């Protein structure tokens, strides 16, 4: 729905356009008949429509453009008149008889354009006359559009002065003086708009002023295009005059827009050479001016300038650009005591970006910027403003993105001091960014002091800071954070075992402070990092080393024992058990029997005392059996003790099928290929027979509870174990035993109480096919399998 005011304005605009069209019609007839007097009369009447005060600037612009199009035709007519012998001076005098001042001045400007081109009078005199006469219109909107028209019709002539009279400094000076004078008057009119009308409409007026800003800014654009305006003229005349007007107008909108205009329209080289002058105006601007954006844009332009042509870098050093920018930012922040923290930090972000692009090799500059930020934040509590926090993250991320190397950032003494001002949540985000940078660039942190500095930076992820409650954390986010820390630990590496051991000790110190929730994520990573070091030292003397002695496997195993023991506080027995078994296997490869035995002992203690869940017990016992089967270091006594424990635990599992599978898995503990002295066929057979009894008991139990026997899967699995050891040459496994087992399975499957299980049937059929294929091979294998009937 259109409000009444908008409807009235549309009506007034339509009336104004109709008036222009009506008078333009008669004006065209007069032009066509070369009737100068009538042409001027109807032109003046047409231009009288621009005297209205009822239209907003936006609507007034529409009316102005209609009149502007018609004035172009009037200008062409004036040119033709001069060609036909009419004196341009007479025309200039004639149009001054128009009744109203606004139409008169528009016509004067139009004739003035022709006057300048005719060369009948010096351009500077005509322009000076016009710019002075335009003072007659003091209504802001009408005056702005009139002067905009003057600027537009004189623009080509001004540029021609620059091209034709580039060597004539006086003419260029006159052209520049004209534009500066017009700019000054237009800016005064523009600023004056804010003081017209009631205070309640101030916001509306500011919006209208914003719509007109380009009219003023075009003057600066024209100045930048005059060829005669070189660096010296810009430095001595243009910039001081423009800045004087900007500072003196004391208007927030004008100051912000015009400072931005200067930065955008003039060459980067000029900005670099006049940096001190330009920056000197910044603290003089109104406190409400968004100076941080102005300075940020200036630094962005200079950064791009440096990046586009590296040969200009010496100029930056010559003019001491960094020092001047840093000093200016300090003065701006000091002059605006009420500037929000986010504004100050934004300035430092821009300065840091500039520094990293222009002086990437000057780490002292980078640290200086961070130090200035620390001073600004000192004495303040943790940042709670999300925008300020975002800028701090940008500040801290910039060196990482530039150098692609966290080690460089670790050399910046103020880097962690800036991070300390982040709230806990953002501190974690920044820590994740740091870790991601390390992972992305495959950065290797290779000294313990660098690791210490790094872990100080990411302490928000490693331990609870300031008593932050763990239950406030999102579980998925927490897992992702801790997984990133775990991945980071693998990036800490040094070829020197001594230094690597120091790194491991440094990491241990930090992660053991992480609390029970973090340890299951970080301990395994550290443990495997230590195990890698053990593998590198494999074969060295395993004696205990003192604190001063070099790294040895046994010393590392002591550290591993302490690390894994920390998991008991979680508690996480299944994880600790797995790590103990990994360490036992590594100790086996290092020929450290006592150490390996101790790790197995710890694993069994955990199994007995901590692993209560039946599924976890099944997984754990199979891990124990698998690891023990690969051990070759144990003497007879130690091995018997451990295998006895393993078989005993296997037989005590809750479910019969689990018992059966664990017991037949134990058979591998007594028959290990390629190892002398571990081929005890009799004990293998005992395990398999025990498994068979358990399987039979499971069948009977199923028959009692469900009225039908269970599937024959267990029997088929045991049959496959028999075949395995039969092929390996175990003399205790006979064809008769295999034949008896096949017949038992067949009988069970044909029993009335048998449960149909397609998977078990297929498994058995596949096993029989395998036996048949072995028989058909002939030779030794065929003869061995021949007695078995399938």
N, C-alpha and C positions, 0 to 999 in steps of 0.2 A: 504494500500500500504506500503510495507517494504522499508525503505530508504537504500541507497547504503551501509552505514556504517554497518547496521544490516545484510545485505546480506554478506558482507565481513566477519563479525564476525562469522556468521553461517558456512561459508566456512572454516575459520581457525579452528573452533571448530571441524568440521568434519574431517579435515586433522589431527588434533591432536589425535582425537579418533582413526582414522585409523592407525596412527603411533603406538599408544599404543597397539591396537589389533594385528598389524603385529609383533611387537617385543614380545608381550606376547605369540604369537603362538610358536615362536622359543624358548622362555624361557620355555614354558611348555614341549616342546620336550626334552630340556636339563634337566629339573627337573625329567622328567620321566626316563631318562637314567642315573640319578645321576651324570650328568656332571656339577660339581660345577662351573668350570671356564666359560663355555658357559652360564650357568644360570645367573651368575653375569654380564656377558657382555651384554646379551640381557635385563636383568633387568635395567642396567644403561642406555641403549639406550631407553628403554620404558620410564624411568623416565625423560629422557632428554626432552620429550615433555612438561614437566611442567616448562621448562625454558622460555616459551613464554611470551611476554609482550603485545601481541596483543589482548588479551581477557579481557572483563570486569570481575569484580569479580564474577558476577553471572554465566557467561559462564565458567570461570576458575574453579569454584566449580564443574561443571559437569565433566570437564576433570580430576580434582583431584580425584573425587569419582571413576572414571574408574581405575585410577592408584592405588587408595587405595584398591580396591577389589583384584587387582592382587598382591599387596604387602602382603595381608593376606596369599596368597598361598606361597609366598616366605618365610614368617615367619614360616609357617608349614614345609617347606622344611628344613629351618635352624634347627628347633627342631629335625627333623628326623636325620639330619647330626650329631648332638651332640649325639644322641642315638647310632649312628653307630660308635662312637669313635672319631669323629672330635672335636677338641678342640674349644670351643666357643671363647677363646681368639684369636686363629688363625683366626677364622672367622671374629672377630672384627678387626683384623689387615688387613685381606685380602680385605675387602670391602673398605678400605681407599685408595685403589689403583685405584678406579674409576676415570676416566679422568676429569669429571666435578664436581664441588663442590655440586651442588644441588642434583644430583642422589646419590653422595657419602653420603651426610648427611641423605637422606631418608633411604639408605641401612644401615647406621650406627645406626639409630634409630630402624630399624627393628631388627638388630642383637642385639642391646642394650636391647631390650625387652626380647630376649631369654637369654641374658647374666645375667640379673637381676634374672630371674626365676631359672637359673642354680645354683645360690648362690655361684658361683666360685669367685665372687668379691663382696665387700660391695655395696649394692644398691646405697648408697649416692655417692660413687665414680663414678659409671657409669652414674648416673643421672647428677651429676655435670659436668662430662666430656661432655655429650651430650648437656646440656643447654648452655655450654660455646661455643662448636663448632658451634652451630646453629647461633651464632653471625656472622658467615661467610656470611650469606645471609641477606643483608640489603635492598633488594628490598621489599617494604612494602607488596604487595600481596603475592609474593612467600614466603617471610619470615613468614607471618602470617599463611599460610597454612602448612608450614613446622613445625612450632612450635605447631600448632593445632594437627598435626599428632603425634608429640612427646608427647603432653599432652594426646592424645587419647590412644596411645599404653602403656603409663606408668600409666594410671589411675588405672587399676586393681591392679598393684603392690603397688601403693600409698595407696589404701584402705586396702590392706593386711597388710601393715606396721602398719596402725592404729589399725587393729584388732589383729594382732599377737604380736605387740610390744607396746601395749597400755601402759604398765607399763614402757617401755623404752623411757623416755622423749627425749633422744638424737636422736633416730631414727625418732620419730615423728617430732622433730625439723628439721631434715634433709629433711623429706618429705615436710614439710610446706615451708622450705626455697627454695626447688626446684620449687614448684608451684608459690611461690611469685616471684621468679626470672624470671620464664617463663612468668608470668603475666605482670611483669614490662616491659620486652623486647617486648612482643606482643603489649602492650599498646603504647609503643614508636613508633613501626612500624605503628600501626593503626593511631596515631595522625599525623605521618609524611605524610600520604597519602594526607592530605589537602594541602600540600605545593608543590605537584607535578603537573605539567601541567599548562596551561595558566589560568589566572584569570577568563576568561569568562566561563570556565567550572567548576567553583567552586561549583555551585549548583549540577551539575552532580556528581562531586566527593563526595559531602556530601551524596548524595543518595547511591552511591556505598559503602561508609564507613558504612552507616546505615545497609546495607545488610550484612556486615562482623562483626557487633558488637557481635554476639553470640560467635564467635571464641574466643574473649577476655573474655567474661563473663563466659565461661565454666570453666575457671581456678578458679573463685570464687565459682562456684558450687562444684568443686572437693574439695576445701578447706573445704566447709561446711559439706562434707560427710566423711572426715577423722575423725574416732572416737576419735583419740587422741587429737583432737582440742577441748579442753574444754573451759569453760568460761574464766579461767585465761589466757590461751594461746591466746584466741581470743582478750581479753582485752589488754594484754601486747605486743603481737607480730603482730597478723594478722591485726586487725583493724588499728593500727597506721601506719603500712607499706602500707596498701592499700590506706588509706586516704592521706598519704604523696604523693603517686604516682598520686592520683586523683587531689589533689590541685596543684601539681607542673606541671602537663601536660598542664594546662591553656587552655584546649580545651573544648568548650561548649558541643559538642556532647558527648565526652568521659566522662566529669564530670557528666552530667545528667544521662547517661545510667549506669555508674558504681555505682553512688549513689543509683540508683534504684535497681541495682543488689544486693548491700549489704543488702538493706531493704528486698528484696524478698527471698534471699537464706539462710540467717542466721536466727537462731531461735529468736522468739519474746523475750524470756527471756534475750538473749544476748543484744538485742537492749535496753531493759529496764535498764540493769545493766551498759551499756556503753553510756547512753543517752548523757551525757555531752560531751564526746569525739566526738560522731557522730555529735551532733548539733554544736559543736565548729568549724567544718569544713565548715558549710553552709555559713557563711558570707565571707569565703575566696574564694568561687567559683566565676567564671566569672559572671559579672552582667547580661549577656544574658541567663544564665542557668535558666531553668524553675524550680526554687527552690521551688516555692509554691506547685507544683505537687509532688515533692519529699517529702516535709514535710507532705503534706496531706496524702500521701500513708503511711508514717511512723506512723502518728497518727491513721489512719484507722486500721493498723495492731495491734497497741497497744490497740486500743479500742476493737477490736475483741478478742484479747488475754484476756483482762479483762472480757469481756462478757462470754467467753468460760469456764473460771475457776475462779469463785468468790474468791477462796482461795488465789489468787495471788494479790488481791487488797491491802493488807498491804504492798506489795513490792512497789506498785506505790506511796504510802504515804511515805514509807521509803526513796525512792530515790528522792522524791519531783518532780515527773514527770511533774505535771502541771506547777510548777514554772519554771522548766528548759525549757519546750516547749514554755511557754509564753515569757520568756526572749530571747530565740533563735529567735522567730518570730519577736520580737521587734528589735533585732540586724540586722536581715536580711532586714527588711523594712528600717531601718535607713541606712544600708550600700548600699542599692539600691534606691537612692533618685529618680531615674527615673522610678521606678516600677509603672505600671499603678494602679489606684485605685482598679480595679477589682482583681488584683493579691493579694493586701493586704487583701481585704475583703474575698477572697477565703481562705486565710490562717486562718483568724479569724473564718470562718465557720467550717473549719476542727478542729480548737482548741476547738470551742464550742461543736462540735459533740463529740470529745474526752472527754471533761469535763462532758457532760451530761451522757455519758455511763460509765465513770470511777468514777466520783464523783457527782452522781445525787443529793445528799443531800447538796452539797455545793453551795447554791445560790449565795454566795459571789464570788465564782469563775466565775459563769455564768455572773454575773453583771460586773465583772472585764474585761471579754472578750468584752462585749458590750461597756464598757467604753473605752477600747483601740481602738475599732472601731470608736467610737465617736471622739476621739482625732485625729485619722487619717483623718476623714472627716471634722473636724472643719476648718472653714475659707473657705470652698469650697461651691460653689453654689449647688443647687439641682442637683442630679445625672441625667445625660442625657445618659450615656453609658448603653445600655440595658443589657449587660452582668453583669455590676456592680450592676445594679438594681436587676437583678435576684438573685445575690448572697446575697444582703441585705435581700430580701424576704426569702431566705433559712435560713439566720442567725436568722431572727425574727420568722420564722415558727418552728425552731428546739425546742425551749422550749415548745411551744404549743403541739407539737407532743409527746414530752417526758413526760410532766406532765399531759397532757390531762385536764388542768385546767388553765383557763385564770387568775384566782385569783393569782396563783403563779407568772405568768408573771407580774401582776400588782405590785408585790412586788419588781420588778427589776427597780431601779431608772433610769437606762440608757436605758431601753426599748423604752420609748417614744422619747428620744433624738435621737436614731438611726432612728426611723420612720420619724422624722422631715427632714431627708436628702433625703427622697424619693420624686420623682416628684408627682404631684397631682394624676395622673392616677394610679400610682403604690401604692400610699398611700391608695387609695380606694380599690385596689385589696387586699392589706394587711389587711385593715379593714374588708373586706368580709371574709378573711381567719380566722380572729379572731372570727367573729360572727359565722362562720360555726363550729369552734372548740367548742364554747359555746353550740351550738345547738346539735352537735354530742354527746357531753359528758354530756348533760343536766346539765350544770354548772349553779348553782343558785348564782347570785351576790346579796349579802344580806345586804350590808351597803351602805350608801349614799356616803361615801368617796371613796369606791371602784367603785361605779357607776360614780363618778366624774372622777376618773382616767381612767376608761374604755371609757367614752365618749370623753375624751381628746385624747385617742388613735385613735378612729374612727371618729374624727372630720371631716375628709375628706368626709365622707358620710353624715354627719349631717348638714353641712353648706358649703357655697362656700368659698374656701381657696384662698387667694392671688388674689381675683378678677377673678377667673376662670369663663369663660362665660358658661352660662347654655345651650345656643343653640348649643354648641359643643358636648354635650352629646348625645349618642345614646338613643333614647326613651326607647327601650326595656331594655337596660342595666340599665338605670336610674330607671326604675320601679322595676327591680329585686333588685337593691341596696337598694332602700327605703323599699321594702317589707322585706328585711333581717333585716333592722333596726326595722321595726314594730314587727317582730317576736322576736327580741332581747328584746324588752321592756317587753314582757311577761315572760322573764327569770329573771327579777329583782324582788326579793321577800324576805320578812322578816315576820316572824310570829308576831313580835312586831308591833302593829299598828302605834306607834309613829315613829319607824324607817322606816316603809313602807311609811308613809306620807312624810318623809324626802326624800326618794328615788323618790317619785312622783314629789316633788318640784324640785329636782335636774334635773330630766329628762325634766320637763316642761321648766326649764331655758335654756336647750340646744336646744330642738327641736323648740322652738318659734323663735330661731335665724335662722332656716333653710330656710326661704323664702317661698313664696307662692306655689312653685312647690312641695315642700316636705311635707307641712302640711297635705294635704289630705291623705297621707300614714301614717304619724306618729301620728297625733292627735287621730284618732279612737283607735289606740292601747293603747295610754296613757289613754284615756277616759275609756276604758273598764278595764284597770288595776286599775284605781281609783274606778270604780264601784264595782270591786271585793272587794276592801277594805270597801266600803260602806256596802256591803252585810254582811261582817264579823262583822261590828259594828252595824248591824241592831238591833234596840230596845234600843240603848243607847240614852241618853238625846240629843235632837236635838238643844239645844241652841248654839248660836254662841260662838266659842272659840277664845280666844286671841292667839297671837303668842306663848305665854308661856304655854298655856293650852293644855291638851291632845287632840289627834285627835278625832273629832266627825263627824258624817255624814254631818251635816250642813256645817262645815268648808270645807269638801271635795267637797260638792256641789258648794261652792263658787269657789273653784279651777277649778272644771269642767266647770263652767260657763265661766270663763276666757279662759280656753283652747279652748272651742268650739267657743267662740266669735272670736278667732284668725282666724278661717276659713273664716270670712267675708272679709278678705283681699285677699283671693284667687282669685275670690270668688267661694265657693262651697256650695250653699244654700241647695241642696238636702241632702248632707252628714251632714251638720250642723243640719238640721231638724231631720234627723234620730237619731242623737246623743242626741238632746234635748228631743226627745220622750223617748229614753232609760233612760235618767236621770229622767224624769217625772215618769216613772214606778218604778224606784228605790226609789224615794222620796215617792211615794205612799206606798211602802212596809215598809218605815221607819216612816210612819205616819207624814209626813211633808207636810201638805196641802199647805201652802203658797209657799213652794219651788216647789212642783209639779205644782201648778198653774202658777208660774213664767216661768217654763220651757215650759209649753203649750203655754203661751203667746208669748214667743220667737219663738216657732215653727209657730204659726199663723202669726206673723209679717214677718217671712221669706217667708211663703207661699204667703202672700199678696204682698210683695215688691220685692222678688227676684226670685220666681219660675214662669217663664214665659212660658216655653215650655208646650204644652198641655198634652203630654204624662207624663212629670214629675209631672204635677199637678194631674193627675189621680192617679199615684203611691203615691204621697204625701198625698192626701186626704184619701185614703184607709189606709195608715199607721196611720194617725191621728185618724180615726174612730176606727181602731183595738185597738190602745193603749188606747183611751178614754173609750172604752167598758170594758177594764180590770181594770179601776180605780175604787176604792171603797172608797176613802178618802174624795172626794169632798162633801161639803154641797149642799143643794138644789140650792142655788143661783149661786154658782160657776159652778156647773154641768150644770145648765140651760144655763148659758152664753156660756159655751164651746160647748155644743150640738147644741145650736142655731147657733153658728158660723159654726160648721161642716156641718150642714144640709144646711145652706145658701151657703157655698162654693160648696157643692155637686150640688146644683141646678144651679150653674153658670158655670159649666164646658162647654167647647166649643161644644163638640159633644153630641147629644141627647142620644145615647146609653150609653156614659160615665156618663151623668147626671143621667140616669135611674138607673144604677148599683150603683152609689154612694148614691143615695137617698134611695134605698131599703136596702143598707148596713147600713144606719143611723137608720133603724128600730131597730137594735140590741142595740142601745144606750138606748132604752126605755124599754128593756126587758132583764134583765140580771139574769140568773139562780143563785140560792143560795145566793142572796143578797136581803135583805129586802128593800122595798120601791122603787125598780127600776123595777116595772112591770106595766108600763103604757100602757095598751092595746089600749086605744084610740089613743095615739100618734103613736103607732106602725102602726095602721090602716091608720092613716093620711099619714104616710111615704109611705106605700104600695100603697095607692090610688094615691098619687102624682107621684109615680114611674109609675103607670099604665097610668096616663095621659101623662106623658112624652113619654112612649113607644108608645102610640096611636099617639101622635104628630109625632114621628119618622116614623111611618108607613105612615102617610098622606104625610109627606115631601118626602118620598121615592116615593110615588105614583105620586106626582107632578113633581119631577125631572126626574124620570126614566120611568114613565108610568106604573110602577108595584109596588105593595106594597113590603116592605122588608120582610125578614124571620120572623117567629114568635118566634124566640129564646128569645127575651126579655120577651114576655108574659109567656113563659114556665118557665123562671127563676123566674118571680114574682109569678107564681103559686106555685113553690117549696117553696118560702118564706111563702106564705099563709099556705101551708101544715105544715111547720116547726112550725109556731106560733100556728096553730090549734092543733097540737099534744102537744105543751107546755101548752095548757089550756088557751090561750088568748080568753076571752069571746067575744071580738069584731070580731073575725074571725069566721064567720058562715059557715055552709055547703052551704047555699044559695049563699054566695059570691064566694065560691070555685066552685060551680056548674056553676055560671054565667061566671066565668073566663074560665072554660073548654069549655063552649059553644062558648064563644068569640073566643078562639083559633081555635076551629073546624071550625067555620064560616070563619075565616081569611084564614085558610088552603084551604078551598073549594072555596074561591073567585076566580073569573076569572083572577084577577090581581095578584094573589098570586105567589110568587117566590118559585120555588121548591128548598128545601134545605134538603138533606138527613140527615145531622147532626141534624137539628132542628126537623125533623120528628121523628128520632130515640129518641131524647131527650124527646119529648112529649109522644111517645109510652111507653118509659120506665117509665115516671111519672105515666101514666095511669095504667101500670102494678103494680106499687107500691101501688096505691090506691086500686086496686082489691085485692092484697095480704093482705092488712090491713083489708079489709072487710071480707076476708075468715078466718082470725085468730079467729074471734068470740070474745066473752067476751066484755069487756068494749071498747076495741079498735074497734072491729068489729061493735058494736052498734054505735059508734061515726061516723064511715065512712059510715054506711049503707045508709043514705039518698043521698049520692053522686052517681050520675049515670054516668057510664063511657062507 
